[in-house]
Amino acid sequence: MSIRRLPNSLINRIAAGEVVERPASALKELVENAIDAGADQINIRLEQGGLNLVEVADNGSGMTRQDIALALERHATSKLPDDAIELVTTMGFRGEALPSIASVSKLTIESRTSGADGWRRVVDHGDVVDDRPAAIPPGTKVRVEGLFAKVPARRKFLRTARSEYAACVDIVRRLAMARPDIGFTLNHEGRNAIAVQAGETGPDRVAALTNRELRANSVGVDLEREDVRLTGVAGLPTYNRGVADHQFLFVNGRPVRDRLLVGAVRGAYAEMLARDRHPVVALFIDMPPELVDVNVHPAKTEVRFREPAMIRGMIVSGLRRALDEGGFRAVQRPAESALANWQTEPQSPDPQVNIFTSQGVIGGRATIQSQPYPSASVADNASAFANFQNGDELAPLMGQAEAAAEPVPDANRYPLGIARGQVSKTYIVAEAEDGLVIVDQHAAHERLVLERMRKAVEGGKVASQALLMAEVVDLDENACDRLEARAEELSELGLELERFGPSAMLVRATPAMLGSGDVKGLVTDLADELGAYDEALSLKERIDHVASTMACHGSVRAGRVLNVAEMNALLREMEVTPHSGQCNHGRPTWVKLAHSDIEKLFGRK
């Protein structure tokens, strides 16, 4: 078989297979060209999710007639003034995008430089069908119509218009996030999906393109090491999502999807989130171009770092430092469904039902049985109060309030307020300067114990408390093998174990900070943790999981009655402990009902 040169039209179609996979790929290349042209306003229009039309208009430097013709040739680019591809600073540099797109669609380019006439060229699947002057303002407008219309083998692999539109929105969102100095609009079928103004700050732009709540539920990240700088915003651990579609990573202003960076983010949040939850972050890495290789794939979404370990360490330490500075903060956004459960205007099905049942007072203590509130007319019904004096004891109240033995402190002095009582032996109710704070006592104390344990581990070893009588815990043989193999690690956390026959473990000491607890339950849960995560996690991550399990067993349980002093002590420790706003599983430990929300519940606002 003889060797032959491939025609340019076929070469362009082959290149299109890598560069232009779908409408979003073409859109990305066109927007990147507009950014490189120095535009400060980019307007995008789509039809049918980009399947029928992708149009990008900018007010950049524009192109002359000769530039337009040259731009449609393969490997012709203005982005590389010399051969130093390792020093590229522009979004595009390969010179493949426009000829590849023109080979699989109808491509129209209209452009004009300042002080010159405009020009228009139309290429239909590789053939020039129109080439003439055009009256347009300075800048460039590119239209891509009928992508893969004459390549049915590729067209059938495209998804629905809805899916393609979602991919286009994601591309524009990421590019707009990287360049807050540029204004972007995205119009789909006559409706504006994205509209952001030039000149916004980075955090404001990120919040505008994701969720306005992120601004109030995130911390800033800023870390510089040698010539590398890491900036961005990191959502609080309690502000998380079920999928990892809100993790935005940028290297020198280029959106990337790099496994190293994603793994670093996951590692930074490892001990603060449940394994099926994902953080919301937008991280920007700025570094000299010679320290990163962007010429890995034609799509330019993958990068290679010269010092990957240093970059990963920067991300982990930068995120953790920022989250540590966040202290006890947690997401403060009461769910609408939760607020709707408050009964603002209870109605009784029977207006004659008394607010008090025919039960009475025993031992000088009366409580009200759970009944629907009656209409206002019952308030004047004297017989209702007569019935209340003669009867049995009512159901006990679920709330508990305790008289303070000392003068009540000023709530203005403390962010989490002053404890006023306990509800259902589980939730602490505190009054703060700006609202009502409700704390899950078990979840909060669980986090506090974990942070104490981590601090003790960093200092050397967690203090242990020897049991008066060693306790034998029966387990299956495999579970005993796992615990025996990790006995030394567990000893550093204050838990001293030894094998006691083929299917039992002998517990001689437990962490002192856990106090007396369910030793059997603790050891059983630890064996399960090691069985689930032993192979998949690093040593540090395994220790974190073990410490988390121990903390759960050593914390104040739901159902335990606390006095006012204990409640306030818990609140004060939360205020000075990092990450106390979320439990070890990523759920919030406290929520606040602002004064304005309370007034809404009572119709005052």
TIGU-802489 format. One record per residue (C-alpha): x, y, z. Coordinates in steps of 0.1 Angstrom, whole numbers. Layout:
@east->X	north->Y	up->Z
...
// end
This chain:
@east->0	north->0	up->0
@east->15	north->34	up->-10
@east->18	north->63	up->12
@east->0	north->95	up->3
@east->-4	north->130	up->16
@east->-38	north->137	up->32
@east->-58	north->166	up->17
@east->-62	north->197	up->39
@east->-100	north->192	up->41
@east->-95	north->158	up->56
@east->-67	north->170	up->79
@east->-90	north->197	up->92
@east->-117	north->172	up->99
@east->-93	north->149	up->118
@east->-82	north->179	up->139
@east->-118	north->188	up->145
@east->-123	north->154	up->162
@east->-99	north->165	up->190
@east->-105	north->203	up->190
@east->-143	north->204	up->183
@east->-161	north->176	up->200
@east->-194	north->195	up->205
@east->-209	north->231	up->204
@east->-193	north->239	up->238
@east->-159	north->231	up->224
@east->-163	north->255	up->195
@east->-177	north->281	up->218
@east->-147	north->278	up->241
@east->-123	north->284	up->212
@east->-141	north->314	up->199
@east->-144	north->330	up->233
@east->-107	north->324	up->240
@east->-99	north->341	up->207
@east->-120	north->371	up->218
@east->-102	north->373	up->251
@east->-68	north->371	up->234
@east->-79	north->400	up->211
@east->-81	north->423	up->241
@east->-119	north->426	up->243
@east->-136	north->440	up->274
@east->-171	north->429	up->263
@east->-180	north->396	up->248
@east->-216	north->388	up->237
@east->-227	north->352	up->229
@east->-258	north->340	up->212
@east->-270	north->304	up->210
@east->-298	north->286	up->192
@east->-308	north->250	up->201
@east->-280	north->247	up->226
@east->-255	north->257	up->200
@east->-265	north->229	up->176
@east->-280	north->254	up->151
@east->-260	north->285	up->160
@east->-230	north->297	up->180
@east->-223	north->334	up->177
@east->-195	north->353	up->195
@east->-191	north->391	up->191
@east->-164	north->411	up->208
@east->-150	north->446	up->207
@east->-114	north->435	up->206
@east->-86	north->445	up->182
@east->-102	north->430	up->151
@east->-86	north->415	up->120
@east->-78	north->428	up->85
@east->-89	north->410	up->53
@east->-55	north->393	up->51
@east->-56	north->383	up->87
@east->-90	north->366	up->83
@east->-78	north->346	up->53
@east->-46	north->336	up->72
@east->-66	north->327	up->104
@east->-85	north->301	up->84
@east->-53	north->282	up->75
@east->-40	north->254	up->97
@east->-13	north->263	up->123
@east->-15	north->300	up->115
@east->-16	north->321	up->148
@east->-9	north->355	up->162
@east->-4	north->340	up->197
@east->33	north->328	up->193
@east->56	north->356	up->183
@east->86	north->331	up->185
@east->92	north->294	up->189
@east->91	north->295	up->228
@east->59	north->274	up->232
@east->68	north->267	up->268
@east->63	north->305	up->275
@east->29	north->308	up->260
@east->7	north->334	up->279
@east->-24	north->335	up->257
@east->-55	north->313	up->258
@east->-49	north->298	up->223
@east->-17	north->292	up->205
@east->-21	north->261	up->182
@east->-38	north->277	up->152
@east->-61	north->248	up->148
@east->-95	north->260	up->161
@east->-109	north->281	up->132
@east->-99	north->259	up->103
@east->-112	north->228	up->122
@east->-145	north->245	up->130
@east->-148	north->257	up->94
@east->-143	north->222	up->81
@east->-174	north->208	up->99
@east->-198	north->238	up->98
@east->-208	north->270	up->81
@east->-184	north->296	up->95
@east->-189	north->333	up->91
@east->-163	north->358	up->102
@east->-169	north->395	up->102
@east->-141	north->417	up->116
@east->-128	north->453	up->115
@east->-98	north->470	up->130
@east->-99	north->505	up->143
@east->-96	north->530	up->114
@east->-100	north->505	up->86
@east->-129	north->489	up->67
@east->-145	north->457	up->78
@east->-144	north->424	up->59
@east->-166	north->393	up->58
@east->-157	north->357	up->48
@east->-180	north->327	up->48
@east->-166	north->291	up->47
@east->-191	north->262	up->43
@east->-175	north->229	up->54
@east->-141	north->239	up->41
@east->-153	north->258	up->9
@east->-152	north->296	up->7
@east->-186	north->307	up->-4
@east->-185	north->344	up->3
@east->-157	north->370	up->6
@east->-166	north->407	up->6
@east->-166	north->440	up->26
@east->-188	north->443	up->57
@east->-201	north->472	up->77
@east->-195	north->464	up->114
@east->-181	north->483	up->144
@east->-145	north->476	up->154
@east->-141	north->441	up->167
@east->-150	north->406	up->155
@east->-182	north->386	up->151
@east->-180	north->348	up->144
@east->-210	north->327	up->135
@east->-210	north->289	up->135
@east->-241	north->273	up->120
@east->-251	north->237	up->116
@east->-222	north->221	up->134
@east->-216	north->186	up->119
@east->-246	north->190	up->96
@east->-227	north->173	up->68
@east->-209	north->149	up->90
@east->-238	north->126	up->102
@east->-214	north->101	up->118
@east->-204	north->129	up->142
@east->-238	north->146	up->145
@east->-255	north->116	up->159
@east->-231	north->115	up->188
@east->-242	north->149	up->200
@east->-266	north->150	up->229
@east->-299	north->168	up->232
@east->-301	north->205	up->228
@east->-307	north->208	up->266
@east->-275	north->189	up->274
@east->-254	north->208	up->248
@east->-268	north->241	up->262
@east->-258	north->231	up->297
@east->-222	north->224	up->285
@east->-221	north->258	up->268
@east->-232	north->276	up->300
@east->-205	north->258	up->320
@east->-178	north->269	up->295
@east->-189	north->305	up->295
@east->-193	north->305	up->333
@east->-157	north->293	up->338
@east->-142	north->317	up->313
@east->-161	north->346	up->327
@east->-150	north->336	up->362
@east->-114	north->337	up->351
@east->-117	north->373	up->337
@east->-137	north->396	up->359
@east->-122	north->425	up->339
@east->-144	north->415	up->309
@east->-181	north->418	up->306
@east->-200	north->387	up->293
@east->-235	north->381	up->281
@east->-250	north->347	up->270
@east->-283	north->348	up->252
@east->-301	north->315	up->244
@east->-333	north->315	up->223
@east->-338	north->352	up->232
@east->-333	north->348	up->269
@east->-303	north->361	up->288
@east->-287	north->332	up->308
@east->-256	north->351	up->319
@east->-250	north->388	up->322
@east->-220	north->401	up->341
@east->-204	north->435	up->340
@east->-167	north->442	up->335
@east->-147	north->454	up->366
@east->-162	north->432	up->393
@east->-140	north->418	up->420
@east->-130	north->381	up->418
@east->-153	north->370	up->447
@east->-182	north->390	up->434
@east->-178	north->375	up->399
@east->-177	north->340	up->413
@east->-208	north->345	up->434
@east->-226	north->361	up->405
@east->-219	north->331	up->383
@east->-227	north->304	up->409
@east->-249	north->315	up->437
@east->-253	north->348	up->455
@east->-253	north->329	up->488
@east->-217	north->319	up->483
@east->-205	north->354	up->491
@east->-218	north->351	up->527
@east->-209	north->314	up->531
@east->-173	north->314	up->519
@east->-138	north->325	up->530
@east->-111	north->341	up->509
@east->-80	north->322	up->500
@east->-47	north->340	up->495
@east->-13	north->322	up->497
@east->20	north->330	up->480
@east->50	north->308	up->479
@east->81	north->316	up->459
@east->68	north->327	up->424
@east->34	north->309	up->428
@east->3	north->326	up->441
@east->-30	north->309	up->451
@east->-61	north->330	up->454
@east->-99	north->325	up->453
@east->-129	north->317	up->474
@east->-137	north->285	up->493
@east->-171	north->276	up->505
@east->-176	north->267	up->541
@east->-177	north->229	up->546
@east->-214	north->232	up->555
@east->-220	north->249	up->521
@east->-216	north->218	up->500
@east->-232	north->199	up->471
@east->-239	north->163	up->462
@east->-218	north->165	up->430
@east->-185	north->181	up->422
@east->-198	north->204	up->395
@east->-190	north->236	up->415
@east->-153	north->232	up->417
@east->-136	north->258	up->394
@east->-99	north->256	up->390
@east->-77	north->280	up->370
@east->-41	north->281	up->361
@east->-28	north->315	up->347
@east->-64	north->325	up->339
@east->-70	north->292	up->320
@east->-99	north->270	up->332
@east->-85	north->234	up->337
@east->-98	north->201	up->348
@east->-68	north->185	up->365
@east->-68	north->154	up->387
@east->-40	north->167	up->408
@east->-59	north->199	up->417
@east->-92	north->181	up->423
@east->-74	north->156	up->445
@east->-58	north->184	up->465
@east->-92	north->201	up->471
@east->-107	north->168	up->482
@east->-78	north->163	up->506
@east->-81	north->197	up->521
@east->-118	north->191	up->530
@east->-114	north->154	up->538
@east->-121	north->155	up->575
@east->-148	north->182	up->572
@east->-172	north->166	up->547
@east->-190	north->133	up->543
@east->-176	north->112	up->515
@east->-206	north->118	up->493
@east->-205	north->156	up->496
@east->-184	north->180	up->476
@east->-171	north->215	up->484
@east->-177	north->247	up->464
@east->-145	north->264	up->455
@east->-130	north->287	up->429
@east->-92	north->286	up->430
@east->-68	north->307	up->408
@east->-31	north->297	up->405
@east->-8	north->323	up->390
@east->27	north->311	up->382
@east->55	north->317	up->357
@east->46	north->300	up->324
@east->78	north->279	up->324
@east->66	north->261	up->355
@east->35	north->247	up->338
@east->30	north->229	up->305
@east->-3	north->237	up->288
@east->5	north->220	up->256
@east->-7	north->186	up->268
@east->-40	north->182	up->248
@east->-55	north->202	up->219
@east->-85	north->211	up->241
@east->-60	north->228	up->266
@east->-80	north->217	up->296
@east->-51	north->196	up->310
@east->-19	north->209	up->324
@east->14	north->194	up->338
@east->33	north->211	up->366
@east->70	north->210	up->370
@east->66	north->207	up->408
@east->32	north->189	up->413
@east->39	north->182	up->450
@east->45	north->218	up->458
@east->13	north->229	up->440
@east->-8	north->202	up->458
@east->7	north->213	up->492
@east->-1	north->249	up->485
@east->-38	north->241	up->477
@east->-42	north->219	up->508
@east->-24	north->244	up->532
@east->-41	north->274	up->516
@east->-76	north->260	up->519
@east->-71	north->247	up->554
@east->-56	north->280	up->566
@east->-86	north->299	up->551
@east->-111	north->275	up->567
@east->-93	north->277	up->600
@east->-96	north->315	up->600
@east->-133	north->310	up->593
@east->-135	north->296	up->629
@east->-170	north->285	up->640
@east->-188	north->298	up->610
@east->-215	north->277	up->594
@east->-240	north->282	up->566
@east->-268	north->304	up->579
@east->-296	north->298	up->554
@east->-327	north->283	up->571
@east->-345	north->262	up->545
@east->-377	north->277	up->532
@east->-394	north->243	up->539
@east->-382	north->245	up->575
@east->-395	north->280	up->580
@east->-428	north->270	up->564
@east->-433	north->244	up->591
@east->-438	north->271	up->617
@east->-475	north->274	up->624
@east->-483	north->311	up->620
@east->-521	north->308	up->619
@east->-532	north->274	up->634
@east->-568	north->266	up->627
@east->-590	north->242	up->646
@east->-614	north->219	up->627
@east->-639	north->223	up->656
@east->-643	north->258	up->669
@east->-658	north->245	up->702
@east->-627	north->224	up->711
@east->-612	north->239	up->742
@east->-576	north->250	up->742
@east->-573	north->231	up->775
@east->-586	north->195	up->777
@east->-605	north->181	up->807
@east->-573	north->175	up->825
@east->-560	north->194	up->855
@east->-531	north->203	up->878
@east->-513	north->178	up->899
@east->-486	north->188	up->923
@east->-490	north->224	up->915
@east->-476	north->219	up->879
@east->-498	north->221	up->848
@east->-488	north->216	up->812
@east->-508	north->219	up->780
@east->-517	north->189	up->759
@east->-508	north->191	up->722
@east->-541	north->202	up->706
@east->-550	north->224	up->677
@east->-556	north->260	up->687
@east->-593	north->270	up->688
@east->-608	north->301	up->673
@east->-606	north->334	up->692
@east->-642	north->329	up->706
@east->-630	north->302	up->729
@east->-609	north->326	up->747
@east->-641	north->340	up->763
@east->-655	north->306	up->771
@east->-655	north->304	up->809
@east->-663	north->267	up->810
@east->-630	north->259	up->793
@east->-611	north->273	up->823
@east->-635	north->256	up->847
@east->-627	north->223	up->831
@east->-590	north->230	up->833
@east->-592	north->231	up->872
@east->-604	north->195	up->875
@east->-586	north->167	up->857
@east->-555	north->147	up->852
@east->-519	north->158	up->845
@east->-512	north->170	up->810
@east->-484	north->158	up->787
@east->-450	north->173	up->798
@east->-435	north->201	up->779
@east->-406	north->193	up->755
@east->-386	north->224	up->764
@east->-365	north->230	up->794
@east->-355	north->264	up->808
@east->-334	north->268	up->839
@east->-332	north->298	up->862
@east->-297	north->313	up->862
@east->-279	north->311	up->895
@east->-258	north->342	up->885
@east->-266	north->374	up->867
@east->-273	north->368	up->831
@east->-243	north->378	up->809
@east->-247	north->403	up->781
@east->-255	north->385	up->748
@east->-238	north->413	up->728
@east->-204	north->401	up->740
@east->-206	north->366	up->724
@east->-212	north->357	up->687
@east->-232	north->326	up->696
@east->-251	north->343	up->724
@east->-261	north->332	up->759
@east->-278	north->299	up->766
@east->-315	north->303	up->775
@east->-326	north->267	up->776
@east->-326	north->232	up->761
@east->-352	north->217	up->738
@east->-359	north->179	up->735
@east->-327	north->173	up->755
@east->-308	north->178	up->722
@east->-308	north->214	up->711
@east->-294	north->244	up->730
@east->-314	north->276	up->725
@east->-293	north->308	up->729
@east->-300	north->344	up->725
@east->-275	north->364	up->704
@east->-274	north->401	up->696
@east->-289	north->396	up->662
@east->-311	north->366	up->666
@east->-319	north->332	up->680
@east->-292	north->306	up->679
@east->-300	north->268	up->680
@east->-272	north->244	up->686
@east->-271	north->206	up->681
@east->-253	north->197	up->713
@east->-241	north->163	up->701
@east->-228	north->175	up->667
@east->-211	north->205	up->682
@east->-194	north->186	up->710
@east->-184	north->159	up->685
@east->-164	north->185	up->665
@east->-148	north->200	up->696
@east->-136	north->166	up->708
@east->-122	north->158	up->674
@east->-103	north->191	up->673
@east->-89	north->185	up->708
@east->-78	north->150	up->697
@east->-61	north->163	up->666
@east->-42	north->189	up->686
@east->-31	north->163	up->711
@east->-19	north->140	up->682
@east->2	north->170	up->668
@east->17	north->175	up->702
@east->29	north->138	up->704
@east->2	north->115	up->718
@east->-33	north->115	up->731
@east->-35	north->109	up->768
@east->-51	north->76	up->777
@east->-71	north->64	up->807
@east->-64	north->29	up->819
@east->-96	north->8	up->825
@east->-100	north->-5	up->860
@east->-108	north->-39	up->844
@east->-98	north->-46	up->809
@east->-128	north->-51	up->786
@east->-131	north->-80	up->761
@east->-149	north->-71	up->728
@east->-160	north->-100	up->706
@east->-156	north->-95	up->669
@east->-152	north->-116	up->638
@east->-116	north->-127	up->630
@east->-112	north->-103	up->600
@east->-121	north->-73	up->622
@east->-97	north->-84	up->648
@east->-69	north->-87	up->622
@east->-76	north->-51	up->610
@east->-75	north->-37	up->646
@east->-43	north->-57	up->655
@east->-25	north->-44	up->624
@east->-34	north->-8	up->634
@east->-28	north->-12	up->671
@east->2	north->11	up->671
@east->-17	north->39	up->653
@east->-46	north->35	up->677
@east->-23	north->37	up->706
@east->-12	north->71	up->695
@east->-48	north->81	up->697
@east->-51	north->68	up->733
@east->-68	north->35	up->726
@east->-47	north->5	up->738
@east->-58	north->-28	up->723
@east->-43	north->-63	up->721
@east->-54	north->-95	up->706
@east->-74	north->-118	up->729
@east->-78	north->-151	up->710
@east->-89	north->-155	up->674
@east->-121	north->-135	up->676
@east->-118	north->-110	up->704
@east->-99	north->-78	up->714
@east->-88	north->-68	up->748
@east->-92	north->-31	up->756
@east->-68	north->-18	up->783
@east->-72	north->19	up->779
@east->-93	north->45	up->761
@east->-86	north->82	up->753
@east->-89	north->102	up->785
@east->-108	north->130	up->768
@east->-136	north->106	up->759
@east->-144	north->98	up->795
@east->-164	north->67	up->803
@east->-184	north->55	up->774
@east->-195	north->25	up->753
@east->-161	north->8	up->748
@east->-176	north->-21	up->728
@east->-195	north->2	up->705
@east->-163	north->23	up->700
@east->-141	north->-7	up->690
@east->-168	north->-22	up->668
@east->-172	north->10	up->649
@east->-135	north->14	up->645
@east->-132	north->-20	up->630
@east->-159	north->-11	up->605
@east->-142	north->21	up->596
@east->-109	north->4	up->589
@east->-127	north->-22	up->569
@east->-144	north->4	up->547
@east->-115	north->28	up->541
@east->-83	north->10	up->550
@east->-71	north->4	up->515
@east->-84	north->36	up->498
@east->-70	north->62	up->522
@east->-36	north->74	up->533
@east->-23	north->69	up->568
@east->-33	north->104	up->578
@east->-67	north->101	up->564
@east->-72	north->67	up->582
@east->-62	north->84	up->614
@east->-86	north->112	up->608
@east->-115	north->87	up->603
@east->-105	north->68	up->635
@east->-103	north->101	up->655
@east->-137	north->111	up->641
@east->-153	north->79	up->652
@east->-137	north->82	up->686
@east->-149	north->118	up->689
@east->-185	north->107	up->681
@east->-185	north->82	up->709
@east->-170	north->106	up->734
@east->-192	north->136	up->728
@east->-223	north->147	up->746
@east->-251	north->126	up->734
@east->-285	north->138	up->723
@east->-309	north->132	up->752
@east->-286	north->144	up->779
@east->-299	north->172	up->801
@east->-274	north->201	up->804
@east->-274	north->229	up->829
@east->-269	north->265	up->819
@east->-232	north->265	up->828
@east->-226	north->235	up->806
@east->-245	north->250	up->777
@east->-226	north->283	up->779
@east->-193	north->264	up->782
@east->-200	north->246	up->750
@east->-209	north->278	up->732
@east->-177	north->295	up->744
@east->-155	north->267	up->733
@east->-173	north->266	up->699
@east->-164	north->303	up->694
@east->-127	north->296	up->697
@east->-124	north->262	up->679
@east->-117	north->260	up->642
@east->-144	north->242	up->620
@east->-168	north->241	up->649
@east->-195	north->253	up->626
@east->-198	north->218	up->611
@east->-198	north->183	up->626
@east->-174	north->156	up->615
@east->-198	north->146	up->587
@east->-202	north->181	up->572
@east->-236	north->190	up->587
@east->-240	north->224	up->604
@east->-237	north->224	up->642
@east->-257	north->256	up->647
@east->-282	north->277	up->629
@east->-294	north->312	up->635
@east->-329	north->327	up->631
@east->-324	north->364	up->626
@east->-347	north->389	up->643
@east->-361	north->398	up->609
@east->-371	north->361	up->603
@east->-388	north->359	up->637
@east->-407	north->391	up->629
@east->-419	north->376	up->596
@east->-432	north->346	up->615
@east->-453	north->368	up->636
@east->-464	north->390	up->607
@east->-445	north->421	up->620
@east->-428	north->425	up->587
// end
